[in-house]
Amino acid sequence: LWIDSFGNLKYSVIFVSSLLISTALAGCIATAVYYYYTSIITVKSQGILGYDWRGNRSFVAWDEIEIVEPYRFFGCKYFRLFFSNSTTPLWIPLFLENQKQFNQTIIERTDQTNPLHLALLNIDTLFAKVPFHGKGKNKLKSEHKRQSDSKNNFLQLKSISQRNNNTPPWMEKNVFSTPLEANTYGYCIGEKLVTCSRPSLIENIKSDSKKLINLVWTPDTLYLVSPEEVSWLVDALHAREKTHFKQALRGDVINCLTWGGIFWMNWTSSNSMTVNESTAVKQIMLFNLVAIAIIPALEHGWGFYQCRLKTPQRLAQRSQENRYAAWVKNSDAPWTRLLVGCIALVAIVQVIILFIPEMSSSIETAGIVKLAIWQGEVWRLLTGTLLHGSLLHFMFNIGALLVLGKLIEVITHRAYVPLVFLISALSGSVFSLLFIPDTTSVGASGGIMGLLGFLFILGRKHQHLFPAAYQQMLAKATIYTFLAGLLAYQVIDNPAHLGGFLAGILLGWKFIPHRKFKIGMLVSRPIKIMSMISAGIIAIATLFTIYKMVIV
């Protein structure tokens, strides 16, 4: 129908894309204005001063609050306060830069039966079933409601935690939720809390070969704890580890045979390709064989060898790793999700273009084509970082971005994610332009390597704050990147990786304090402004990349 109306596929795609881009821009502007006004909240001794959804500024005394309702607007969390003598609620945002101090101030100035006081202590429980855009069915009216909400089957992190500055938050005894019922046994799998008997808990731990259970509770524990903290679960955990590594090694053998066969077939059937194409394919297959099959087999073999040890040190290490994994998993990372969404949107358009013969190649129109950059198309230094050369390339980068970006958001501050990614991506593109001026490049690897370098400096400066698994993850990511550059040097853009990594190291050295570092650190206003500008540039680059792919 569109082709018949416009007479040309190119113009029909342009028209539809323009509508989508205009709608997206209008939504971004409206969200920015809305975010600005709803964030102006003032806590006073007798009440709270803020805006309702109509933009009217209202003052609500603490004793006038009757109902607190959880609400999500485009993924952002709010509390809607319904109070006496008004039908229009007051909106309280839960994404402020100083959210913890804001919550603590309200809790200190309200009594324990106040609905807002109870709501702030049960944030995760209230929002467990609230959709991406919509309101929750649960409303806090009194302390009895708090008791009923605590039976929700979702893991909740404590929103307010009084802790020592030298103690990581995941090692606090009260960081996780209380059991569903007193004097019971149970475990947490995913975000669901399951009650069971003691023999059933032991059997579930033994049969958990994928290690999905990382928190449990017993009648002797006030809060959820790692299984290693329960003395009578040690034998079950030992059996679980042996089963886990045995099954992993079986999968590694299958992977080795599969990827080894694929590598052999590509090695023997490359007569129809040119020399450069044949070498590139062989290098990619060799890297997949090493990274997906051989290295995991070595890791799992070493883990199987070590699992025979039942020393207290190993149990303490495993306990810290389990608590750390649960803490990170249940922490929010909105900036990382938005960044992944931008890259995924570009990837979707790339896939659509593949099925339209009239459209030009996305890499030719928006990739890091060095000759075009030297001729004045400098914007390719950024648009090319949002493109990918294959599905496997996209999956590797997205997986790394989700892990590294979330770690930076959770441990430092969310403002660093778009800032570090943008600067590192541009640095990687510049290194690629200078060191390999005749080769076209695409991919977000420069920005991802910048995030890795930033975390590397964080781990070096404050190693005592993180479990061994954190350091091992960074070392493993660095080794994988080195192997990728070594085994597939004709396919991997090593200068881009180096440029991004160096930029991340420099940013980490500049922004991460050497002393007095606190997880969830506060940042200065200039960094917040630079972060917002970086996020805006990435969003505009996403739309511009799609525009260039569709128009040309």
C-alpha positions as CSV (number, residue, x, y, z in Angstrom):
1,L,0.0,0.0,0.0
2,W,2.8,2.4,0.9
3,I,4.7,1.6,-2.4
4,D,1.5,2.2,-4.4
5,S,0.9,5.5,-2.7
6,F,4.3,6.9,-3.1
7,G,5.4,5.0,-6.2
8,N,8.8,4.3,-4.7
9,L,10.0,2.1,-1.9
10,K,12.7,4.5,-0.9
11,Y,10.3,7.4,-0.3
12,S,7.8,5.3,1.5
13,V,10.4,4.0,3.9
14,I,11.6,7.6,4.4
15,F,8.0,8.8,5.2
16,V,7.3,6.1,7.7
17,S,10.7,6.6,9.4
18,S,10.2,10.3,9.6
19,L,6.9,9.7,11.4
20,L,8.5,7.3,13.9
21,I,11.5,9.7,14.5
22,S,9.2,12.7,15.0
23,T,7.1,10.7,17.5
24,A,10.2,9.6,19.3
25,L,11.6,13.1,19.5
26,A,8.3,14.5,20.8
27,G,8.1,11.8,23.4
28,C,11.7,12.5,24.5
29,I,11.0,16.2,24.9
30,A,7.8,15.6,26.8
31,T,9.5,13.1,29.1
32,A,12.4,15.5,29.7
33,V,10.0,18.3,30.7
34,Y,8.0,16.0,32.9
35,Y,11.1,14.7,34.5
36,Y,12.3,18.2,35.3
37,Y,9.1,19.3,37.1
38,T,8.4,16.1,39.0
39,S,12.0,16.1,40.4
40,I,11.5,19.4,42.2
41,I,10.6,17.9,45.6
42,T,11.1,19.6,49.0
43,V,10.9,17.8,52.3
44,K,10.0,20.0,55.3
45,S,9.6,19.3,58.9
46,Q,5.8,19.2,58.8
47,G,5.2,17.7,55.3
48,I,6.3,17.5,51.7
49,L,6.1,20.1,48.9
50,G,5.9,18.9,45.2
51,Y,3.9,18.9,42.0
52,D,0.8,16.9,40.9
53,W,0.3,15.6,37.4
54,R,-1.3,18.9,36.3
55,G,1.8,20.9,37.3
56,N,0.2,22.4,40.4
57,R,2.5,22.8,43.4
58,S,1.0,21.5,46.6
59,F,2.0,21.1,50.2
60,V,0.9,17.9,52.0
61,A,1.3,17.5,55.8
62,W,2.5,14.1,57.0
63,D,-0.8,13.4,58.9
64,E,-2.9,14.2,55.7
65,I,-1.4,11.3,53.7
66,E,-4.1,8.6,53.3
67,I,-2.9,6.3,50.5
68,V,0.4,5.7,48.8
69,E,0.2,4.0,45.3
70,P,3.2,2.7,43.3
71,Y,3.3,3.9,39.7
72,R,5.6,3.5,36.7
73,F,5.9,6.0,33.9
74,F,8.1,4.8,31.0
75,G,10.0,2.6,33.5
76,C,10.6,5.3,36.1
77,K,9.2,4.7,39.6
78,Y,7.0,7.0,41.5
79,F,4.8,7.1,44.5
80,R,1.4,8.8,44.1
81,L,0.3,10.4,47.4
82,F,-3.5,10.7,47.9
83,F,-4.4,13.0,50.8
84,S,-7.4,14.5,52.4
85,N,-9.4,17.3,50.8
86,S,-8.0,16.6,47.3
87,T,-8.7,14.1,44.4
88,T,-5.4,14.9,42.6
89,P,-2.4,12.9,43.9
90,L,1.1,14.3,44.5
91,W,3.9,12.6,42.6
92,I,7.0,11.5,44.4
93,P,9.8,10.4,42.1
94,L,12.1,7.5,43.2
95,F,15.0,8.1,40.8
96,L,16.6,11.2,42.4
97,E,20.4,11.5,42.5
98,N,20.3,11.7,46.3
99,Q,17.4,9.2,46.7
100,K,18.8,7.4,49.7
101,Q,19.2,10.6,51.7
102,F,15.7,11.7,50.5
103,N,14.2,8.5,51.7
104,Q,16.0,8.6,55.0
105,T,14.9,12.2,55.7
106,I,11.3,11.2,55.2
107,I,11.6,8.1,57.4
108,E,13.1,10.1,60.2
109,R,10.4,12.8,60.1
110,T,7.4,10.4,59.9
111,D,6.1,7.8,62.4
112,Q,6.1,4.1,61.8
113,T,2.4,3.9,60.9
114,N,2.5,6.6,58.2
115,P,1.7,5.2,54.8
116,L,4.7,6.9,53.1
117,H,7.0,5.7,55.8
118,L,5.9,2.1,55.2
119,A,6.0,2.5,51.5
120,L,9.6,3.6,51.5
121,L,10.5,0.6,53.5
122,N,8.8,-1.7,51.0
123,I,9.6,-0.2,47.7
124,D,10.7,-3.4,46.0
125,T,7.7,-5.3,47.2
126,L,5.3,-2.7,46.0
127,F,6.8,-2.5,42.5
128,A,7.3,-6.2,42.0
129,K,4.2,-6.6,39.8
130,V,3.9,-3.1,38.5
131,P,4.2,-3.0,34.7
132,F,6.5,-0.8,32.7
133,H,3.8,1.8,32.4
134,G,1.0,1.6,34.9
135,K,0.0,1.6,38.5
136,G,0.2,-1.1,41.1
137,K,-2.8,-2.8,42.6
138,N,-1.3,-2.6,46.1
139,K,-1.8,0.6,48.1
140,L,-0.3,1.2,51.6
141,K,-2.8,2.5,54.1
142,S,-1.7,1.2,57.4
143,E,0.8,-1.1,59.1
144,H,-1.5,-4.1,58.5
145,K,-1.0,-3.6,54.8
146,R,2.7,-3.7,55.3
147,Q,2.5,-7.1,56.9
148,S,0.4,-8.5,54.1
149,D,2.7,-7.1,51.4
150,S,5.7,-8.8,53.0
151,K,4.3,-12.1,51.8
152,N,4.9,-11.1,48.2
153,N,6.9,-13.8,46.3
154,F,9.6,-11.5,45.1
155,L,13.1,-10.8,46.4
156,Q,13.4,-7.3,47.8
157,L,16.5,-5.4,48.7
158,K,16.3,-3.1,51.7
159,S,15.8,0.4,50.4
160,I,17.4,2.0,53.5
161,S,20.5,0.4,55.0
162,Q,22.5,1.7,57.9
163,R,26.0,0.3,57.2
164,N,29.7,0.8,57.8
165,N,31.5,2.6,55.0
166,N,34.1,-0.1,54.9
167,T,31.5,-2.9,54.5
168,P,30.2,-3.8,51.0
169,P,26.4,-3.5,50.9
170,W,25.9,-7.1,49.8
171,M,27.6,-8.4,53.0
172,E,25.2,-6.7,55.3
173,K,23.0,-9.1,57.2
174,N,19.8,-7.2,56.5
175,V,20.4,-6.3,52.8
176,F,17.9,-9.0,51.6
177,S,14.3,-9.5,52.6
178,T,13.0,-11.4,55.6
179,P,11.5,-14.9,55.1
180,L,7.9,-15.3,54.0
181,E,7.0,-16.9,57.3
182,A,8.7,-17.4,60.6
183,N,10.1,-20.8,61.6
184,T,10.1,-22.1,58.0
185,Y,12.7,-23.2,55.4
186,G,12.9,-22.0,51.9
187,Y,15.0,-20.7,49.0
188,C,15.1,-17.9,46.4
189,I,15.2,-18.9,42.7
190,G,15.3,-16.0,40.4
191,E,13.0,-13.5,42.1
192,K,10.6,-16.0,43.6
193,L,10.7,-17.1,47.2
194,V,9.7,-20.8,47.8
195,T,8.8,-22.3,51.1
196,C,9.8,-25.9,51.7
197,S,10.9,-28.4,54.4
198,R,14.4,-29.0,55.6
199,P,14.9,-32.3,53.7
200,S,13.4,-30.7,50.6
201,L,15.8,-27.7,50.8
202,I,18.8,-30.1,51.0
203,E,17.5,-32.0,48.0
204,N,16.8,-28.9,46.0
205,I,20.3,-27.6,46.7
206,K,21.8,-30.9,45.5
207,S,19.8,-31.0,42.3
208,D,20.5,-27.4,41.4
209,S,23.1,-28.1,38.8
210,K,22.8,-24.6,37.2
211,K,23.4,-22.9,40.6
212,L,20.2,-20.9,40.4
213,I,19.7,-21.0,44.2
214,N,22.0,-18.4,45.8
215,L,19.8,-17.4,48.8
216,V,18.0,-19.5,51.4
217,W,16.4,-19.0,54.8
218,T,15.9,-21.2,57.9
219,P,14.2,-20.7,61.3
220,D,17.6,-19.6,62.6
221,T,18.0,-16.7,60.1
222,L,16.3,-13.4,60.3
223,Y,17.0,-12.5,56.7
224,L,17.8,-14.4,53.5
225,V,21.4,-15.6,53.5
226,S,23.7,-17.5,51.1
227,P,23.6,-21.3,51.4
228,E,27.2,-21.4,52.5
229,E,26.2,-19.6,55.7
230,V,24.1,-22.6,56.8
231,S,26.5,-25.2,58.2
232,W,24.3,-28.3,57.5
233,L,24.1,-27.4,53.8
234,V,27.8,-27.8,53.2
235,D,27.6,-31.4,51.9
236,A,24.7,-30.5,49.6
237,L,26.6,-27.6,48.2
238,H,29.6,-29.8,47.6
239,A,27.4,-32.3,45.7
240,R,25.9,-29.4,43.7
241,E,29.3,-28.1,42.6
242,K,30.4,-31.6,41.5
243,T,27.2,-32.0,39.5
244,H,27.5,-28.5,38.0
245,F,31.0,-29.0,36.7
246,K,30.4,-32.5,35.4
247,Q,27.4,-31.3,33.3
248,A,29.4,-28.2,32.2
249,L,32.3,-30.4,31.1
250,R,29.9,-32.6,29.0
251,G,28.6,-29.5,27.3
252,D,32.2,-28.3,26.7
253,V,33.0,-31.6,25.0
254,I,30.0,-31.2,22.7
255,N,31.0,-27.6,21.9
256,C,34.6,-28.6,21.2
257,L,33.4,-31.3,18.7
258,T,30.9,-28.9,17.1
259,W,33.1,-25.9,16.7
260,G,36.1,-28.1,15.9
261,G,34.0,-29.7,13.0
262,I,32.9,-26.3,11.8
263,F,36.5,-25.0,11.8
264,W,37.7,-28.1,9.9
265,M,35.0,-27.8,7.3
266,N,35.8,-24.1,6.7
267,W,39.5,-25.0,6.6
268,T,39.0,-27.6,3.9
269,S,36.2,-25.9,1.8
270,S,37.7,-22.5,1.3
271,N,38.8,-23.0,-2.3
272,S,35.9,-20.8,-3.6
273,M,37.0,-17.8,-1.6
274,T,39.7,-15.3,-2.1
275,V,42.8,-15.5,0.1
276,N,41.7,-12.6,2.4
277,E,38.2,-14.0,2.8
278,S,39.4,-17.5,3.5
279,T,41.9,-16.2,6.1
280,A,39.2,-14.1,7.8
281,V,36.7,-16.9,8.0
282,K,39.4,-19.3,9.4
283,Q,40.3,-16.7,12.1
284,I,36.7,-16.2,13.1
285,M,36.1,-20.0,13.4
286,L,39.3,-20.5,15.4
287,F,38.4,-17.7,17.8
288,N,34.9,-19.3,18.3
289,L,36.5,-22.6,18.9
290,V,38.9,-21.2,21.5
291,A,36.5,-18.7,23.2
292,I,33.3,-20.8,23.2
293,A,34.7,-24.3,23.7
294,I,38.3,-24.6,24.8
295,I,38.6,-21.8,27.4
296,P,35.3,-22.8,29.2
297,A,36.4,-26.4,29.2
298,L,39.7,-25.4,31.0
299,E,37.8,-23.2,33.5
300,H,35.3,-25.9,34.3
301,G,38.0,-28.5,34.6
302,W,39.9,-26.3,37.1
303,G,36.6,-25.7,39.0
304,F,35.9,-29.4,39.2
305,Y,39.5,-29.9,40.6
306,Q,39.0,-27.2,43.2
307,C,35.5,-28.2,44.3
308,R,37.0,-31.1,46.3
309,L,38.2,-28.5,48.8
310,K,35.9,-27.8,51.7
311,T,38.0,-25.2,53.5
312,P,36.4,-22.4,55.5
313,Q,38.1,-19.9,53.2
314,R,36.5,-21.3,50.1
315,L,33.1,-21.4,51.7
316,A,33.5,-17.7,52.8
317,Q,34.5,-16.8,49.2
318,R,31.5,-18.6,47.7
319,S,29.2,-17.0,50.2
320,Q,30.4,-13.5,49.3
321,E,30.1,-14.3,45.6
322,N,26.5,-15.6,46.0
323,R,25.5,-12.5,47.9
324,Y,27.2,-10.2,45.4
325,A,25.5,-11.9,42.5
326,A,22.1,-11.6,44.1
327,W,22.7,-7.9,45.1
328,V,23.8,-7.0,41.5
329,K,21.0,-9.0,39.9
330,N,18.3,-7.2,41.9
331,S,19.7,-3.7,41.4
332,D,18.3,-1.4,38.7
333,A,20.4,-0.2,35.7
334,P,18.1,2.1,33.5
335,W,21.0,3.9,31.7
336,T,22.4,0.6,30.6
337,R,19.1,-0.6,29.3
338,L,18.6,2.6,27.3
339,L,22.0,2.3,25.8
340,V,21.3,-1.3,24.8
341,G,18.0,-0.2,23.4
342,C,19.7,2.4,21.1
343,I,22.1,-0.2,19.7
344,A,19.4,-2.8,19.4
345,L,17.2,-0.4,17.5
346,V,19.9,0.2,15.0
347,A,20.5,-3.5,14.6
348,I,16.8,-4.1,13.9
349,V,16.9,-1.5,11.1
350,Q,20.1,-3.2,9.8
351,V,18.3,-6.6,9.6
352,I,15.3,-5.0,7.8
353,I,17.6,-3.4,5.2
354,L,19.1,-6.8,4.4
355,F,15.7,-7.9,2.9
356,I,15.2,-4.8,0.8
357,P,17.3,-5.0,-2.4
358,E,16.8,-1.4,-3.3
359,M,18.5,-0.2,0.0
360,S,22.3,0.3,0.2
361,S,24.5,-1.5,2.7
362,S,24.2,0.0,6.2
363,I,28.0,-0.3,6.7
364,E,28.7,1.6,3.5
365,T,26.2,4.4,4.4
366,A,27.0,4.8,8.1
367,G,30.0,2.7,9.0
368,I,33.5,3.9,9.8
369,V,34.6,4.2,6.2
370,K,38.0,5.8,6.6
371,L,38.2,7.4,3.1
372,A,34.8,9.0,3.7
373,I,35.9,10.3,7.1
374,W,39.0,11.9,5.6
375,Q,36.7,13.6,3.0
376,G,34.7,15.3,5.7
377,E,32.0,12.8,7.0
378,V,33.3,12.9,10.6
379,W,30.0,11.8,12.0
380,R,30.9,8.3,10.9
381,L,33.2,8.1,13.9
382,L,30.1,7.8,16.1
383,T,27.5,6.2,13.8
384,G,29.8,3.4,13.0
385,T,30.0,2.4,16.6
386,L,26.3,1.7,16.7
387,L,26.4,-0.8,13.8
388,H,27.5,-4.4,13.8
389,G,28.8,-6.8,11.2
390,S,27.0,-10.0,12.2
391,L,24.5,-11.5,14.6
392,L,27.4,-13.1,16.6
393,H,29.2,-9.7,16.8
394,F,26.0,-8.1,18.1
395,M,25.3,-10.7,20.7
396,F,28.9,-10.6,22.1
397,N,28.8,-6.8,22.4
398,I,25.3,-6.6,23.9
399,G,26.1,-9.3,26.5
400,A,29.3,-7.5,27.5
401,L,27.5,-4.1,27.6
402,L,24.7,-5.5,29.9
403,V,27.2,-6.8,32.4
404,L,29.8,-4.0,32.4
405,G,27.3,-1.2,32.2
406,K,25.2,-2.6,35.1
407,L,28.3,-3.0,37.2
408,I,29.2,0.7,36.7
409,E,25.7,1.8,37.5
410,V,25.4,-0.3,40.6
411,I,28.9,0.3,42.1
412,T,29.7,3.8,41.1
413,H,27.0,6.1,39.5
414,R,24.7,5.8,36.5
415,A,26.0,9.1,35.1
416,Y,29.3,7.4,34.1
417,V,27.7,4.9,31.7
418,P,26.8,7.2,28.8
419,L,29.8,9.5,29.5
420,V,32.4,6.7,29.5
421,F,30.8,4.8,26.6
422,L,30.6,7.9,24.3
423,I,34.2,9.1,25.0
424,S,35.6,5.6,24.7
425,A,33.7,4.8,21.5
426,L,35.0,8.0,19.8
427,S,38.5,7.3,21.1
428,G,38.4,3.8,19.6
429,S,37.2,5.2,16.3
430,V,40.0,7.8,16.2
431,F,42.6,5.1,16.9
432,S,41.2,2.9,14.2
433,L,41.2,5.8,11.8
434,L,44.9,6.6,12.5
435,F,46.3,3.1,12.7
436,I,44.4,1.2,10.0
437,P,43.3,4.0,7.6
438,D,42.4,1.6,4.7
439,T,39.9,-0.7,6.5
440,T,36.2,-0.2,7.2
441,S,35.1,-0.8,10.8
442,V,31.8,-1.1,12.8
443,G,30.9,-2.1,16.3
444,A,30.5,-0.8,19.8
445,S,33.6,-2.6,21.0
446,G,35.5,0.7,21.6
447,G,32.9,1.9,24.0
448,I,32.6,-1.5,25.7
449,M,36.4,-1.6,26.2
450,G,36.2,1.8,27.8
451,L,33.7,0.5,30.3
452,L,36.0,-2.4,31.0
453,G,39.0,-0.1,31.5
454,F,36.9,2.1,33.9
455,L,36.0,-1.0,36.0
456,F,39.6,-2.2,35.8
457,I,40.8,1.1,37.5
458,L,38.0,0.8,40.0
459,G,39.1,-2.7,41.0
460,R,42.7,-1.7,41.2
461,K,42.0,1.3,43.5
462,H,39.5,-0.4,45.8
463,Q,40.1,-4.1,45.5
464,H,39.2,-4.8,49.1
465,L,35.6,-3.8,48.4
466,F,34.9,-6.5,45.8
467,P,34.7,-10.3,45.8
468,A,37.2,-12.5,43.9
469,A,34.6,-13.2,41.3
470,Y,34.6,-9.5,40.3
471,Q,38.3,-9.5,39.7
472,Q,38.1,-12.8,37.8
473,M,35.4,-11.4,35.6
474,L,37.5,-8.4,34.6
475,A,40.6,-10.6,34.0
476,K,38.5,-13.0,31.9
477,A,37.1,-10.2,29.8
478,T,40.6,-8.8,29.2
479,I,41.9,-12.2,28.2
480,Y,39.1,-12.8,25.8
481,T,39.7,-9.5,24.2
482,F,43.4,-10.2,23.8
483,L,42.7,-13.6,22.3
484,A,40.2,-12.1,19.9
485,G,42.8,-9.6,18.7
486,L,45.5,-12.3,18.5
487,L,43.5,-15.0,16.8
488,A,41.4,-12.9,14.5
489,Y,43.6,-9.9,13.8
490,Q,42.3,-9.5,10.2
491,V,38.7,-9.3,11.5
492,I,39.0,-7.6,14.9
493,D,39.7,-3.9,15.0
494,N,42.5,-4.0,17.6
495,P,43.3,-0.2,17.5
496,A,39.7,0.5,18.4
497,H,39.8,-1.9,21.3
498,L,43.1,-0.3,22.5
499,G,41.8,3.3,22.1
500,G,38.6,2.6,24.0
501,F,40.4,0.7,26.8
502,L,42.9,3.5,27.3
503,A,40.1,6.1,27.3
504,G,38.3,4.1,30.0
505,I,41.5,3.8,32.1
506,L,42.1,7.6,31.9
507,L,38.5,8.4,32.8
508,G,38.6,5.9,35.7
509,W,41.8,7.4,37.0
510,K,40.3,10.9,36.8
511,F,36.8,10.3,38.2
512,I,37.2,7.5,40.8
513,P,38.6,8.8,44.1
514,H,41.6,7.1,45.6
515,R,40.2,7.4,49.1
516,K,36.8,7.6,50.8
517,F,35.1,5.7,48.0
518,K,31.5,4.6,48.8
519,I,29.4,2.3,46.6
520,G,26.7,4.4,45.1
521,M,29.0,7.4,45.1
522,L,27.7,10.9,44.5
523,V,28.9,12.9,41.5
524,S,29.3,16.6,40.9
525,R,26.9,18.6,38.9
526,P,29.3,19.1,35.9
527,I,29.6,15.3,35.6
528,K,25.8,15.0,35.6
529,I,25.5,17.6,32.9
530,M,28.2,15.9,30.8
531,S,26.3,12.6,31.3
532,M,23.0,14.1,30.1
533,I,24.8,15.6,27.1
534,S,26.4,12.3,26.3
535,A,23.1,10.5,26.5
536,G,21.5,13.0,24.2
537,I,24.3,12.7,21.7
538,I,23.9,8.9,21.7
539,A,20.2,9.2,21.2
540,I,20.6,11.7,18.3
541,A,23.3,9.5,16.8
542,T,20.9,6.6,16.9
543,L,18.3,8.5,15.0
544,F,20.8,9.9,12.6
545,T,22.3,6.5,11.9
546,I,18.9,5.1,11.0
547,Y,18.2,8.2,8.9
548,K,21.5,7.7,6.9
549,M,20.8,4.0,6.4
550,V,17.3,4.6,5.1
551,I,17.9,7.7,3.0
552,V,21.1,6.8,1.2
